[in-house]
Amino acid sequence: AVGSRRRRRLAPLNEDNGRFLLLAALIAAYLSAGATVFSALESPSEAAAQLRWNRTLHNFSRIFNISLPELRAFLRSYEAAMAAGIRVDALRPRWDFPGAFYFVGTVVSTIGFGMTTPATVAGKVFLIVYGLFGCAGTILFFNLFLERIISLLAFIMKACYERQLRRSGLLPPNFRKGPAVSGVGSLVGWKPSVYHVMLILGIFAIALSCCASAMYTAVEGWNYVDSLYYCFVTFSTIGFGDLVSNQNAVYQHQGLYRFGNFMFILMGVCCIYSLFNVISIVIKQILNWVLKKFECRCCPKCHKSSTRLSRRNAITPGARLRRHNVARDADGQYDSDTEGRRLSGEMISMRELTASSKVSLAILQKQLSETANGYPRNVCINTRQNGFSAGVGALAIMNNRLAETSDSR
């Protein structure tokens, strides 16, 4: 009775809750470590800059015979003018149509540079309503972009994979591809590796950032490191606003530069958003691995039994069951003798091995047939799952389209 009560108390701490708590602890530790590093790096520079500014302020007050309160009042007016977008050098107007279009683009993409902000009450109220629908629609656009870029990468990687199989002789030479079908149906038979997709997106993001940085270095006059810093801050929608492109009054080939700046920011944000989602899937897999290791260490009986089974059987029934989980759902339950042997941990019988071979052959024939004729759009799913069991948003897209995520849930 005491054991059942303990199990009832610990029941809410399932795998999902454990993963959430572990991720929260890791994020807290990551934030603390980042705050420690940045504090150690930037605090001495800030203190030195403050000391230099105080020395300059006192020297200016003494040389020009201006009192410190009057000088500070003048500097406060200058800070207010800077916040309103007024600079000593000539800049382009902030609220003409190109400037306003640049502003709304940073709003809906959640970049938020902060160099332009509405000053009127009507503008602030309109921004609340405008940003509510604009940010939601832009996030939907990012998710749709993620879905299509994963489908495109999967199509290319699948074609390369089939070409490799033809060269190795695993596919017949007269094997013909089915018609290209977009969506989930084209990815039923084969799914790309999440690590390969992460590598491709990472290479594309680095190449895009390098090209954009070269443009900003040539046009804006920044050094290359500052341009790379601006690209990451902008593409990741952090948007500090310490460096902002396209702010001078006049540029050489201004129209072409504005178009290139817009395209680089659009492609960069979409690419980095997709890359962040793929990295989040990898982090989720690492959390699952940590939870499994922690569970095995906390349960010595389970650890001993799994070690004993791995020593007795070269092919364990549990491993075969996990490998052919899809086949079991498609072809029904096995007989009682096979199921009993699978649960008891005994050696696999000849009857079970024969059934496993037949099921594997049937699955292979079915996959080859669907590949040749085009995959169906409707994917068979477990009827016991509800509509939110596969996740929502970007995680659901990644779970449906990448190989490693399908078996991790």
C-alpha positions as CSV (number, residue, x, y, z in Angstrom):
1,A,0.0,0.0,0.0
2,V,2.9,2.3,0.8
3,G,4.5,1.6,-2.5
4,S,1.3,2.3,-4.4
5,R,1.0,5.6,-2.6
6,R,4.5,6.6,-3.5
7,R,3.9,5.7,-7.1
8,R,0.7,7.8,-7.2
9,R,2.7,10.8,-5.8
10,L,5.5,10.4,-8.3
11,A,3.1,9.7,-11.2
12,P,2.9,13.4,-12.4
13,L,6.7,13.4,-12.8
14,N,6.7,11.5,-16.1
15,E,9.2,11.8,-19.0
16,D,7.8,15.1,-20.3
17,N,7.8,16.8,-16.9
18,G,11.2,15.4,-16.1
19,R,12.5,16.8,-19.4
20,F,10.9,20.2,-18.7
21,L,12.4,20.4,-15.2
22,L,15.8,19.3,-16.5
23,L,15.7,21.9,-19.3
24,A,14.7,24.6,-16.8
25,A,17.6,23.7,-14.5
26,L,20.0,23.7,-17.5
27,I,18.7,27.1,-18.7
28,A,19.1,28.6,-15.3
29,A,22.7,27.3,-15.1
30,Y,23.3,28.5,-18.6
31,L,22.0,32.0,-17.8
32,S,24.1,32.1,-14.6
33,A,27.2,31.1,-16.5
34,G,26.6,33.6,-19.2
35,A,26.0,36.4,-16.7
36,T,29.2,35.5,-14.9
37,V,31.3,35.6,-18.1
38,F,29.8,38.8,-19.5
39,S,30.1,40.5,-16.1
40,A,33.8,39.5,-16.0
41,L,34.4,40.7,-19.6
42,E,32.4,43.9,-19.7
43,S,32.4,45.3,-16.1
44,P,36.0,46.6,-16.1
45,S,35.4,48.3,-19.5
46,E,32.2,49.9,-18.2
47,A,34.0,51.2,-15.0
48,A,36.9,52.6,-17.0
49,A,34.5,54.3,-19.5
50,Q,32.5,55.8,-16.6
51,L,35.8,57.1,-15.0
52,R,36.9,58.7,-18.3
53,W,33.5,60.3,-18.8
54,N,33.5,61.9,-15.3
55,R,37.0,63.2,-15.9
56,T,36.0,64.7,-19.3
57,L,32.9,66.2,-17.8
58,H,34.8,68.0,-15.0
59,N,37.5,69.2,-17.4
60,F,34.9,70.6,-19.8
61,S,33.1,72.4,-16.9
62,R,36.4,73.9,-15.6
63,I,37.8,75.0,-19.0
64,F,34.6,76.6,-20.3
65,N,33.4,77.9,-16.9
66,I,30.1,76.0,-17.1
67,S,28.5,74.7,-13.9
68,L,28.0,70.9,-13.7
69,P,24.2,71.1,-13.1
70,E,23.8,73.2,-16.3
71,L,26.0,70.9,-18.3
72,R,24.1,67.8,-17.1
73,A,20.8,69.5,-18.0
74,F,22.1,70.1,-21.5
75,L,23.2,66.5,-21.8
76,R,19.8,65.3,-20.7
77,S,18.2,67.3,-23.6
78,Y,20.8,65.8,-26.0
79,E,19.8,62.2,-24.8
80,A,16.2,63.0,-25.3
81,A,17.0,64.2,-28.9
82,M,18.9,61.0,-29.6
83,A,16.0,58.9,-28.4
84,A,13.7,60.8,-30.8
85,G,16.0,60.0,-33.7
86,I,17.8,63.4,-34.0
87,R,21.5,63.2,-34.7
88,V,24.2,65.8,-35.4
89,D,25.0,64.3,-38.8
90,A,22.3,64.3,-41.4
91,L,20.3,61.0,-41.4
92,R,17.4,59.9,-43.5
93,P,13.9,60.6,-42.1
94,R,12.7,58.0,-39.7
95,W,9.0,58.1,-40.5
96,D,8.9,58.4,-44.2
97,F,7.5,55.4,-46.0
98,P,10.8,53.5,-46.4
99,G,11.7,54.2,-42.8
100,A,8.2,53.2,-41.5
101,F,8.3,50.0,-43.6
102,Y,11.7,49.2,-42.1
103,F,10.2,49.8,-38.6
104,V,7.1,47.5,-39.1
105,G,9.4,44.8,-40.5
106,T,11.5,44.9,-37.3
107,V,8.2,44.8,-35.3
108,V,6.5,41.8,-36.8
109,S,9.8,39.8,-37.0
110,T,10.4,40.7,-33.3
111,I,13.8,42.1,-34.1
112,G,13.0,45.4,-32.4
113,F,16.1,47.5,-32.9
114,G,14.7,50.4,-30.9
115,M,16.2,53.1,-33.0
116,T,12.7,54.1,-34.0
117,T,9.8,54.1,-31.6
118,P,6.3,55.7,-31.8
119,A,6.1,58.9,-29.8
120,T,2.3,59.6,-30.0
121,V,-0.3,57.9,-27.9
122,A,-2.2,56.9,-31.1
123,G,0.9,55.3,-32.5
124,K,1.6,53.3,-29.4
125,V,-2.0,52.0,-29.2
126,F,-1.9,51.1,-32.9
127,L,1.4,49.3,-32.4
128,I,-0.1,47.0,-29.8
129,V,-2.9,45.9,-32.2
130,Y,-0.7,45.8,-35.2
131,G,2.0,43.8,-33.5
132,L,-0.4,41.3,-32.1
133,F,-1.6,40.1,-35.5
134,G,1.7,40.9,-37.3
135,C,3.9,38.8,-35.0
136,A,1.5,35.9,-35.1
137,G,1.3,35.9,-38.8
138,T,5.1,36.2,-39.1
139,I,5.6,33.2,-36.8
140,L,3.2,31.3,-39.0
141,F,5.3,32.3,-42.0
142,F,8.5,31.1,-40.3
143,N,6.9,27.7,-39.5
144,L,5.7,27.3,-43.1
145,F,9.2,28.3,-44.3
146,L,10.6,25.6,-41.9
147,E,8.2,23.0,-43.3
148,R,9.2,23.7,-46.9
149,I,12.9,24.0,-46.3
150,I,12.8,20.6,-44.5
151,S,10.8,19.1,-47.4
152,L,13.2,20.5,-49.9
153,L,16.2,19.2,-48.1
154,A,14.5,15.8,-47.6
155,F,13.8,15.6,-51.4
156,I,17.4,16.4,-52.2
157,M,18.9,14.1,-49.6
158,K,16.4,11.3,-50.6
159,A,17.5,11.6,-54.3
160,C,21.2,11.4,-53.2
161,Y,20.4,8.4,-51.0
162,E,18.6,6.6,-53.8
163,R,21.5,7.3,-56.2
164,Q,23.9,5.9,-53.6
165,L,21.7,2.8,-53.3
166,R,21.7,2.3,-57.1
167,R,25.5,2.6,-57.2
168,S,25.9,0.0,-54.5
169,G,23.4,-2.3,-56.2
170,L,20.8,-2.3,-53.5
171,L,18.2,-0.9,-55.8
172,P,17.4,-2.4,-59.2
173,P,18.5,-0.3,-62.2
174,N,15.0,-0.2,-63.6
175,F,13.7,1.3,-60.3
176,R,11.8,4.5,-61.2
177,K,10.9,7.3,-58.9
178,G,7.3,8.1,-58.2
179,P,5.8,11.5,-58.9
180,A,7.1,14.3,-56.6
181,V,4.5,14.7,-53.9
182,S,4.8,17.6,-51.6
183,G,4.0,17.5,-47.9
184,V,4.3,14.7,-45.4
185,G,3.4,12.0,-47.9
186,S,6.6,12.3,-49.7
187,L,8.6,11.6,-46.6
188,V,6.8,8.5,-45.3
189,G,9.2,5.9,-46.7
190,W,12.5,7.7,-45.8
191,K,13.3,10.6,-43.5
192,P,16.4,12.7,-43.4
193,S,18.7,12.7,-40.4
194,V,18.3,15.7,-38.0
195,Y,22.1,16.0,-37.8
196,H,22.5,16.2,-41.6
197,V,19.7,18.9,-41.7
198,M,21.4,20.8,-38.9
199,L,24.7,20.7,-40.7
200,I,23.2,21.9,-44.0
201,L,21.3,24.7,-42.4
202,G,24.4,25.7,-40.4
203,I,26.6,25.9,-43.5
204,F,23.9,27.9,-45.3
205,A,23.5,30.3,-42.3
206,I,27.3,30.8,-42.1
207,A,27.6,31.5,-45.9
208,L,24.6,33.9,-45.8
209,S,26.1,35.8,-42.8
210,C,29.5,36.0,-44.5
211,C,28.0,37.4,-47.7
212,A,25.8,39.9,-45.8
213,S,28.8,41.0,-43.6
214,A,30.9,41.7,-46.8
215,M,28.1,43.9,-48.0
216,Y,27.7,45.8,-44.7
217,T,31.5,46.2,-44.5
218,A,31.7,47.7,-47.9
219,V,28.6,50.0,-47.7
220,E,28.3,50.9,-44.0
221,G,32.0,51.1,-43.3
222,W,32.0,48.7,-40.3
223,N,34.8,46.3,-39.7
224,Y,34.1,42.6,-40.6
225,V,33.7,41.4,-37.0
226,D,31.1,44.1,-36.3
227,S,29.3,43.1,-39.5
228,L,29.2,39.5,-38.4
229,Y,28.0,40.6,-34.9
230,Y,25.2,42.7,-36.5
231,C,24.2,39.7,-38.7
232,F,23.8,37.3,-35.8
233,V,22.0,39.9,-33.6
234,T,19.6,40.7,-36.4
235,F,19.1,37.2,-37.9
236,S,18.4,35.8,-34.4
237,T,15.9,38.6,-33.8
238,I,17.8,39.7,-30.7
239,G,18.1,43.3,-32.1
240,F,20.1,45.2,-29.6
241,G,20.1,48.3,-31.8
242,D,23.7,49.3,-31.2
243,L,24.4,48.7,-34.9
244,V,21.6,49.4,-37.4
245,S,22.0,49.2,-41.1
246,N,20.5,51.6,-43.7
247,Q,20.5,54.7,-41.5
248,N,22.5,57.2,-43.5
249,A,20.8,59.8,-45.6
250,V,22.4,58.9,-48.8
251,Y,24.1,55.7,-50.1
252,Q,25.7,54.8,-53.4
253,H,23.2,52.7,-55.3
254,Q,20.7,53.3,-52.5
255,G,17.8,51.4,-54.0
256,L,19.9,48.3,-54.7
257,Y,21.3,48.4,-51.2
258,R,17.9,48.7,-49.6
259,F,16.7,45.7,-51.6
260,G,19.7,43.7,-50.7
261,N,19.5,44.6,-47.0
262,F,15.8,43.5,-46.9
263,M,16.5,40.2,-48.7
264,F,19.5,39.4,-46.5
265,I,17.5,40.1,-43.3
266,L,14.5,38.1,-44.5
267,M,16.5,35.0,-45.6
268,G,18.7,35.3,-42.5
269,V,15.9,35.4,-40.0
270,C,14.1,32.4,-41.7
271,C,17.3,30.4,-41.9
272,I,18.4,31.1,-38.3
273,Y,14.8,30.3,-37.1
274,S,14.9,26.9,-38.8
275,L,18.4,26.3,-37.5
276,F,17.3,27.1,-33.9
277,N,14.4,24.7,-34.2
278,V,16.7,21.9,-35.4
279,I,19.2,22.6,-32.6
280,S,16.3,22.5,-30.1
281,I,15.4,19.0,-31.3
282,V,19.1,17.9,-30.7
283,I,18.9,19.4,-27.2
284,K,15.7,17.5,-26.6
285,Q,17.4,14.3,-27.6
286,I,20.3,15.0,-25.3
287,L,17.8,15.6,-22.5
288,N,16.1,12.2,-23.3
289,W,19.5,10.5,-23.1
290,V,20.3,12.2,-19.8
291,L,16.9,11.1,-18.4
292,K,17.4,7.5,-19.5
293,K,20.9,7.4,-17.9
294,F,19.6,8.9,-14.7
295,E,16.7,6.5,-14.7
296,C,19.0,3.5,-15.2
297,R,21.3,4.6,-12.4
298,C,18.4,5.2,-10.0
299,C,16.9,1.7,-10.7
300,P,19.6,-0.9,-10.2
301,K,17.2,-3.8,-10.7
302,C,16.3,-2.5,-14.2
303,H,20.0,-2.0,-14.9
304,K,20.9,-5.5,-13.8
305,S,18.1,-7.1,-15.8
306,S,19.0,-5.2,-18.9
307,T,22.6,-6.3,-18.5
308,R,21.6,-9.9,-18.0
309,L,19.4,-9.9,-21.1
310,S,22.0,-8.3,-23.3
311,R,24.5,-11.0,-22.3
312,R,22.1,-13.9,-22.9
313,N,20.7,-12.8,-26.2
314,A,22.5,-11.4,-29.2
315,I,19.1,-10.0,-30.4
316,T,16.8,-9.1,-27.5
317,P,13.1,-9.3,-27.8
318,G,12.7,-5.7,-26.6
319,A,15.0,-4.4,-29.2
320,R,13.2,-6.3,-32.0
321,L,9.9,-5.1,-30.6
322,R,11.1,-1.4,-30.8
323,R,12.6,-1.9,-34.2
324,H,9.3,-3.3,-35.6
325,N,6.8,-1.2,-33.7
326,V,5.3,0.2,-36.9
327,A,4.9,-3.3,-38.2
328,R,3.1,-4.5,-35.1
329,D,0.6,-1.6,-35.3
330,A,0.0,-2.2,-39.0
331,D,-0.4,-6.0,-38.9
332,G,-2.0,-6.5,-35.6
333,Q,-1.0,-8.4,-32.4
334,Y,1.2,-11.4,-32.3
335,D,0.1,-14.7,-30.9
336,S,0.1,-15.5,-27.2
337,D,3.1,-17.8,-27.3
338,T,5.3,-15.1,-29.0
339,E,4.0,-12.4,-26.8
340,G,4.6,-14.4,-23.7
341,R,8.2,-15.2,-24.7
342,R,8.8,-11.6,-25.5
343,L,7.7,-10.5,-22.1
344,S,9.4,-13.2,-20.2
345,G,12.8,-12.4,-21.6
346,E,13.5,-15.8,-23.0
347,M,15.4,-16.7,-26.2
348,I,13.6,-15.9,-29.4
349,S,11.9,-18.9,-30.9
350,M,12.2,-20.0,-34.5
351,R,8.5,-19.2,-34.9
352,E,9.1,-15.6,-33.8
353,L,12.1,-15.2,-36.1
354,T,10.1,-16.5,-39.0
355,A,7.3,-14.1,-38.3
356,S,9.8,-11.2,-37.9
357,S,11.3,-12.0,-41.3
358,K,7.9,-12.1,-43.0
359,V,7.0,-8.8,-41.5
360,S,10.3,-7.2,-42.5
361,L,9.9,-8.5,-46.1
362,A,6.3,-7.2,-46.2
363,I,7.4,-3.8,-45.0
364,L,10.2,-3.6,-47.5
365,Q,8.0,-4.6,-50.4
366,K,5.4,-2.0,-49.3
367,Q,8.0,0.8,-49.0
368,L,9.4,0.0,-52.5
369,S,5.9,-0.1,-54.0
370,E,5.0,3.2,-52.4
371,T,8.3,4.8,-53.4
372,A,7.7,3.7,-57.0
373,N,4.1,4.9,-57.2
374,G,4.3,7.9,-55.0
375,Y,3.5,8.0,-51.2
376,P,0.0,8.5,-50.0
377,R,-0.8,11.8,-48.4
378,N,-2.5,10.2,-45.3
379,V,-0.1,8.8,-42.8
380,C,-1.2,6.0,-40.5
381,I,-1.0,7.1,-36.9
382,N,-1.8,5.5,-33.6
383,T,-5.5,6.1,-32.9
384,R,-4.8,6.3,-29.1
385,Q,-3.0,9.6,-29.6
386,N,-5.0,12.8,-29.6
387,G,-4.5,15.8,-31.8
388,F,-1.7,17.4,-29.7
389,S,0.3,14.2,-29.0
390,A,2.8,14.9,-31.7
391,G,3.3,18.5,-30.6
392,V,2.4,21.8,-32.1
393,G,4.3,24.4,-34.1
394,A,7.9,23.9,-35.2
395,L,8.4,20.9,-32.9
396,A,5.6,19.0,-34.6
397,I,7.0,19.8,-38.0
398,M,10.4,18.5,-37.0
399,N,8.9,15.4,-35.4
400,N,7.0,14.5,-38.5
401,R,9.9,15.1,-41.0
402,L,13.1,14.0,-39.3
403,A,14.2,10.5,-38.5
404,E,15.6,10.7,-35.0
405,T,12.7,12.6,-33.6
406,S,10.0,10.1,-34.6
407,D,11.4,7.4,-32.3
408,S,12.2,9.7,-29.4
409,R,8.7,10.4,-28.2
